[in-house]
Every structure is written in structure tokens, then in C-alpha cells.
Amino acid sequence: MGCECGKSVDVGVEGLDEMLVQLSTDLVTIEAKYPDSELLKKKEEILKNRHEELLKTDLKDESKVESVVKKFNKDELKIDNDLIKNKLDKMHEQYEAGLKVCQQVKNKLIEKLEKKLESANSLAKTALNTQIEKVKSYSPAEFLDSEFGKPIKDTLEKQGLSESALKEYKDGLRNQRAERRKKEREEFGIKQNEWPEEEAFDDDTQNLYQKMLDEYKDKMEL
């Protein structure tokens, strides 16, 4: 969402650089709170057990092979969904940290514009009042999507907070799975070891990310 305010307005506020540096630090700290090492360890164990189970299975018995494969497909998919949930939980907290900075910058910007108002002529006062009311009307989420929030949004995106980053992560998990399935078919001579309904994530990326954004879009205070 872009701001309709006059382009001549100086949007810089005192202390913004320091706030962005602190936000970057906070985002890294949040990142560290959501390690995926334990989940990846569980996945590694599942894949090991899967391979060992197939080694013991009569590969000529297609129904038995299918039963084994489907069991482990389900286990693998659960881990991948947990990995996605872990990433989304991290993004959720990072997004909230960004919105709190938006609230601070918004307040400082309003103070700055109101200060200008004190010495402005009548024509400038009309424009400034319009700008002030517009900024006041923004929720923190709307402020983030406005021209004023661009430096904050850039800081968040550098840390991987974007729908495209989540999609890339999910695509990576899906591609890794597809490659494993291909190697497994080649190693064991299995005709089929994947089914669309058993490879699908709990939700699509756009819905997951949008749900997070929608939670905050109308909140005026955090």
C-alpha cells in the first residue's frame, strides 16, 4: 500500500538508523530461538529407518512395498510440515518486531509533522494537516506497506521475511523429497513411491503467509 501524501515530505525521523540496527539484531536473536536441528535429526532417523525397512521388504510384493512406503511418506511429510510451522512461527515473531518499530517510527513522524505545523503558513498547514491525518490513520501493518515503512520492510526482507522466502523454503523441501524418491525408485526398482495427496503440505504458501499478515492488518496498537 503506497502513501498518498505529498512526495516532498521529508520522511526521515530522528533515530531511525539506530532503530533499524536494533531491529536487525532483534531479528537475528529471534532466528536463533527457532532452530530446526532437532527436526532435521528426526527426519534423518526416519530416512535411515525407511531405507533399512525397504532392504528387508520383499520388493516383488508390490502391496507390501506400497504399505511400507506410504507409512514413511506420512512420517516424512509430518516432519516437513513441522519444519514449515517452525519457520512460520519465527517469521510471525519477526513480523511483530517489525511492526513495533513501525509504531515507533509512525509516532515520531507524526511529532515531526506537527512540529512543522507550528511554523507553517496557512497553505502549508492545510497540506501538513492532510499528511498528519493520513499517517495517523495507518495501522502499523499499513505503515509498513507505505513509503514510510520501506526501510523497515527492507530490513525484514533481508532477514528472509517475505512470502517468496517462505515459498522458496517449501519448494526446497518438496524438491529434496522428489530427489530422494527418484533415487529410491532407482535403487530398489520401485515403480511408484509417491502420490500427490501424500506429498501435499498442510497449506499453501500464500495462505500461510497471508494469514499471518491478516492477523495484524487492522490492529492500531501492538
KOLTOR-583552 format. One record per residue (C-alpha): chain; residue number from 0; x, y, z. Coordinates in Angstrom, 2 decimals, always signed. Layout:
# residues N
[keba "A", NUM, [X, Y, Z]]
...
***
This chain:
# residues 222
[keba "A", 0, [+0.00, +0.00, +0.00]]
[keba "A", 1, [+1.51, +3.34, -1.02]]
[keba "A", 2, [+1.10, +6.61, +0.76]]
[keba "A", 3, [-0.93, +9.35, -0.89]]
[keba "A", 4, [+0.99, +12.07, +0.96]]
[keba "A", 5, [+2.98, +14.68, -0.93]]
[keba "A", 6, [+6.27, +13.36, -2.25]]
[keba "A", 7, [+8.10, +16.46, -0.98]]
[keba "A", 8, [+7.69, +15.40, +2.66]]
[keba "A", 9, [+10.94, +14.52, +4.38]]
[keba "A", 10, [+10.07, +11.13, +5.88]]
[keba "A", 11, [+13.30, +10.73, +7.84]]
[keba "A", 12, [+12.89, +10.69, +11.62]]
[keba "A", 13, [+15.49, +11.07, +14.32]]
[keba "A", 14, [+16.98, +7.79, +15.50]]
[keba "A", 15, [+15.69, +5.73, +12.56]]
[keba "A", 16, [+19.11, +4.30, +11.71]]
[keba "A", 17, [+19.61, +3.20, +15.30]]
[keba "A", 18, [+16.16, +1.60, +15.37]]
[keba "A", 19, [+16.92, -0.32, +12.18]]
[keba "A", 20, [+20.22, -1.58, +13.60]]
[keba "A", 21, [+18.43, -2.72, +16.74]]
[keba "A", 22, [+15.71, -4.37, +14.65]]
[keba "A", 23, [+18.34, -6.29, +12.68]]
[keba "A", 24, [+19.85, -7.50, +15.95]]
[keba "A", 25, [+16.43, -8.49, +17.27]]
[keba "A", 26, [+15.63, -10.42, +14.08]]
[keba "A", 27, [+18.84, -12.44, +14.39]]
[keba "A", 28, [+18.04, -13.15, +18.05]]
[keba "A", 29, [+14.57, -14.36, +17.08]]
[keba "A", 30, [+16.08, -16.53, +14.34]]
[keba "A", 31, [+18.19, -18.30, +16.96]]
[keba "A", 32, [+15.09, -19.11, +19.02]]
[keba "A", 33, [+13.73, -21.37, +16.27]]
[keba "A", 34, [+16.43, -23.93, +15.39]]
[keba "A", 35, [+15.42, -26.79, +13.14]]
[keba "A", 36, [+18.28, -29.12, +14.12]]
[keba "A", 37, [+16.09, -31.46, +16.20]]
[keba "A", 38, [+13.51, -31.79, +13.44]]
[keba "A", 39, [+16.20, -32.45, +10.85]]
[keba "A", 40, [+17.69, -35.08, +13.16]]
[keba "A", 41, [+14.29, -36.79, +13.37]]
[keba "A", 42, [+13.96, -36.69, +9.59]]
[keba "A", 43, [+17.40, -38.23, +9.18]]
[keba "A", 44, [+16.36, -41.06, +11.50]]
[keba "A", 45, [+13.13, -41.61, +9.55]]
[keba "A", 46, [+15.03, -41.76, +6.27]]
[keba "A", 47, [+17.50, -44.23, +7.74]]
[keba "A", 48, [+14.69, -46.46, +9.02]]
[keba "A", 49, [+12.91, -46.16, +5.67]]
[keba "A", 50, [+15.95, -47.42, +3.81]]
[keba "A", 51, [+16.52, -50.28, +6.25]]
[keba "A", 52, [+12.88, -51.32, +6.08]]
[keba "A", 53, [+12.94, -51.44, +2.29]]
[keba "A", 54, [+16.09, -53.54, +2.40]]
[keba "A", 55, [+14.13, -56.11, +4.43]]
[keba "A", 56, [+10.99, -55.94, +2.28]]
[keba "A", 57, [+10.10, -58.40, -0.49]]
[keba "A", 58, [+10.25, -55.98, -3.39]]
[keba "A", 59, [+8.26, -58.34, -5.57]]
[keba "A", 60, [+5.28, -57.86, -3.26]]
[keba "A", 61, [+4.00, -54.51, -4.56]]
[keba "A", 62, [+1.30, -54.18, -1.91]]
[keba "A", 63, [+3.87, -54.68, +0.85]]
[keba "A", 64, [+6.23, -52.15, -0.73]]
[keba "A", 65, [+3.38, -49.66, -1.05]]
[keba "A", 66, [+2.43, -50.15, +2.60]]
[keba "A", 67, [+5.99, -49.51, +3.78]]
[keba "A", 68, [+6.50, -46.51, +1.52]]
[keba "A", 69, [+3.20, -44.86, +2.44]]
[keba "A", 70, [+3.92, -45.23, +6.15]]
[keba "A", 71, [+7.26, -43.43, +5.79]]
[keba "A", 72, [+5.85, -40.86, +3.36]]
[keba "A", 73, [+3.42, -39.86, +6.10]]
[keba "A", 74, [+6.21, -39.65, +8.68]]
[keba "A", 75, [+8.40, -37.55, +6.38]]
[keba "A", 76, [+5.55, -35.20, +5.49]]
[keba "A", 77, [+4.80, -34.61, +9.18]]
[keba "A", 78, [+8.41, -33.53, +9.75]]
[keba "A", 79, [+8.32, -31.23, +6.72]]
[keba "A", 80, [+5.09, -29.64, +7.96]]
[keba "A", 81, [+6.68, -29.18, +11.39]]
[keba "A", 82, [+9.69, -27.52, +9.73]]
[keba "A", 83, [+7.38, -25.14, +7.89]]
[keba "A", 84, [+5.44, -24.39, +11.06]]
[keba "A", 85, [+8.70, -23.68, +12.89]]
[keba "A", 86, [+9.77, -21.28, +10.14]]
[keba "A", 87, [+6.38, -19.59, +10.13]]
[keba "A", 88, [+6.42, -19.19, +13.94]]
[keba "A", 89, [+9.79, -17.47, +13.58]]
[keba "A", 90, [+8.51, -15.22, +10.79]]
[keba "A", 91, [+5.47, -14.37, +12.89]]
[keba "A", 92, [+7.62, -13.10, +15.76]]
[keba "A", 93, [+9.94, -11.24, +13.40]]
[keba "A", 94, [+6.99, -9.58, +11.68]]
[keba "A", 95, [+5.65, -8.41, +15.02]]
[keba "A", 96, [+9.06, -6.98, +15.91]]
[keba "A", 97, [+8.99, -5.03, +12.64]]
[keba "A", 98, [+5.50, -3.72, +13.32]]
[keba "A", 99, [+6.56, -2.46, +16.75]]
[keba "A", 100, [+9.28, -0.42, +15.06]]
[keba "A", 101, [+6.64, +0.84, +12.62]]
[keba "A", 102, [+4.59, +2.06, +15.59]]
[keba "A", 103, [+7.61, +3.92, +16.97]]
[keba "A", 104, [+8.53, +5.50, +13.62]]
[keba "A", 105, [+4.90, +6.44, +12.96]]
[keba "A", 106, [+4.71, +8.27, +16.31]]
[keba "A", 107, [+7.99, +10.08, +15.65]]
[keba "A", 108, [+6.87, +11.05, +12.15]]
[keba "A", 109, [+3.61, +12.50, +13.47]]
[keba "A", 110, [+5.57, +14.51, +16.06]]
[keba "A", 111, [+7.87, +15.79, +13.31]]
[keba "A", 112, [+4.99, +16.86, +11.06]]
[keba "A", 113, [+3.18, +18.52, +13.96]]
[keba "A", 114, [+6.37, +20.42, +14.78]]
[keba "A", 115, [+6.48, +21.70, +11.19]]
[keba "A", 116, [+2.86, +22.72, +11.53]]
[keba "A", 117, [+3.75, +25.25, +14.23]]
[keba "A", 118, [+5.72, +27.47, +11.85]]
[keba "A", 119, [+3.93, +26.72, +8.57]]
[keba "A", 120, [+1.91, +29.25, +6.58]]
[keba "A", 121, [-1.80, +28.68, +6.00]]
[keba "A", 122, [-1.34, +26.89, +2.66]]
[keba "A", 123, [+1.35, +24.60, +4.06]]
[keba "A", 124, [-0.77, +23.91, +7.15]]
[keba "A", 125, [-3.56, +22.51, +5.01]]
[keba "A", 126, [-1.17, +20.10, +3.31]]
[keba "A", 127, [+0.52, +19.16, +6.58]]
[keba "A", 128, [-2.78, +18.51, +8.33]]
[keba "A", 129, [-3.77, +16.20, +5.48]]
[keba "A", 130, [-0.46, +14.37, +5.77]]
[keba "A", 131, [-0.74, +14.07, +9.54]]
[keba "A", 132, [-4.25, +12.63, +9.40]]
[keba "A", 133, [-3.17, +10.17, +6.73]]
[keba "A", 134, [-0.23, +8.92, +8.79]]
[keba "A", 135, [-2.41, +8.69, +11.90]]
[keba "A", 136, [-4.89, +6.52, +10.00]]
[keba "A", 137, [-2.28, +3.86, +9.26]]
[keba "A", 138, [-2.22, +0.70, +11.31]]
[keba "A", 139, [+1.39, -0.48, +11.90]]
[keba "A", 140, [+0.89, -3.04, +9.11]]
[keba "A", 141, [-0.34, -0.35, +6.72]]
[keba "A", 142, [+2.56, +1.88, +7.74]]
[keba "A", 143, [+4.96, -0.94, +6.89]]
[keba "A", 144, [+3.48, -1.15, +3.39]]
[keba "A", 145, [+3.59, +2.62, +2.88]]
[keba "A", 146, [+6.56, +4.62, +1.55]]
[keba "A", 147, [+7.41, +5.48, +5.17]]
[keba "A", 148, [+7.84, +1.83, +6.09]]
[keba "A", 149, [+10.17, +0.92, +3.23]]
[keba "A", 150, [+13.42, +0.93, +5.26]]
[keba "A", 151, [+11.77, -1.27, +7.88]]
[keba "A", 152, [+10.37, -3.61, +5.24]]
[keba "A", 153, [+13.78, -3.83, +3.57]]
[keba "A", 154, [+15.34, -4.80, +6.90]]
[keba "A", 155, [+12.74, -7.54, +7.41]]
[keba "A", 156, [+13.17, -8.90, +3.89]]
[keba "A", 157, [+16.95, -9.03, +4.28]]
[keba "A", 158, [+16.35, -11.43, +7.16]]
[keba "A", 159, [+14.12, -13.58, +4.94]]
[keba "A", 160, [+10.71, -12.31, +5.98]]
[keba "A", 161, [+8.68, -12.49, +2.77]]
[keba "A", 162, [+6.16, -14.70, +1.06]]
[keba "A", 163, [+8.73, -15.54, -1.63]]
[keba "A", 164, [+11.22, -16.69, +1.02]]
[keba "A", 165, [+8.62, -19.00, +2.56]]
[keba "A", 166, [+7.71, -20.35, -0.88]]
[keba "A", 167, [+11.38, -20.94, -1.68]]
[keba "A", 168, [+11.78, -22.83, +1.59]]
[keba "A", 169, [+8.76, -25.04, +0.88]]
[keba "A", 170, [+9.87, -25.62, -2.70]]
[keba "A", 171, [+13.26, -26.70, -1.35]]
[keba "A", 172, [+11.68, -29.29, +0.92]]
[keba "A", 173, [+9.50, -30.54, -1.92]]
[keba "A", 174, [+12.41, -30.77, -4.36]]
[keba "A", 175, [+14.58, -32.61, -1.83]]
[keba "A", 176, [+11.78, -35.11, -1.32]]
[keba "A", 177, [+11.33, -35.61, -5.07]]
[keba "A", 178, [+15.05, -36.26, -5.50]]
[keba "A", 179, [+15.04, -38.80, -2.66]]
[keba "A", 180, [+12.04, -40.57, -4.17]]
[keba "A", 181, [+13.78, -40.72, -7.57]]
[keba "A", 182, [+16.95, -42.25, -6.10]]
[keba "A", 183, [+14.86, -44.72, -4.11]]
[keba "A", 184, [+12.99, -45.89, -7.21]]
[keba "A", 185, [+16.28, -46.40, -8.99]]
[keba "A", 186, [+17.93, -48.23, -6.09]]
[keba "A", 187, [+15.07, -50.61, -5.32]]
[keba "A", 188, [+13.36, -50.79, -8.71]]
[keba "A", 189, [+10.14, -49.44, -7.23]]
[keba "A", 190, [+7.51, -48.40, -9.75]]
[keba "A", 191, [+5.78, -45.87, -7.53]]
[keba "A", 192, [+6.72, -44.36, -4.19]]
[keba "A", 193, [+4.90, -41.03, -4.21]]
[keba "A", 194, [+1.28, -39.95, -4.54]]
[keba "A", 195, [+0.12, -36.33, -4.90]]
[keba "A", 196, [-2.25, -36.48, -1.93]]
[keba "A", 197, [+0.57, -37.79, +0.27]]
[keba "A", 198, [+3.07, -35.16, -0.82]]
[keba "A", 199, [+0.90, -32.12, -0.17]]
[keba "A", 200, [+1.74, -29.72, +2.65]]
[keba "A", 201, [-0.89, -28.73, +5.21]]
[keba "A", 202, [-1.49, -25.39, +3.49]]
[keba "A", 203, [-0.21, -23.46, +0.51]]
[keba "A", 204, [+2.41, -20.78, +0.99]]
[keba "A", 205, [+0.21, -17.83, +0.04]]
[keba "A", 206, [-2.48, -18.77, +2.56]]
[keba "A", 207, [+0.03, -19.38, +5.34]]
[keba "A", 208, [+1.76, -16.04, +4.82]]
[keba "A", 209, [-1.45, -14.10, +4.25]]
[keba "A", 210, [-2.99, -15.47, +7.43]]
[keba "A", 211, [-0.05, -14.03, +9.34]]
[keba "A", 212, [-0.46, -10.63, +7.68]]
[keba "A", 213, [-4.23, -10.60, +8.21]]
[keba "A", 214, [-3.80, -11.13, +11.94]]
[keba "A", 215, [-2.27, -7.65, +12.25]]
[keba "A", 216, [-3.67, -5.64, +9.37]]
[keba "A", 217, [-6.36, -3.80, +11.40]]
[keba "A", 218, [-4.57, -3.53, +14.75]]
[keba "A", 219, [-3.82, +0.10, +15.53]]
[keba "A", 220, [-1.73, -0.66, +18.62]]
[keba "A", 221, [+0.65, -3.53, +19.46]]
***
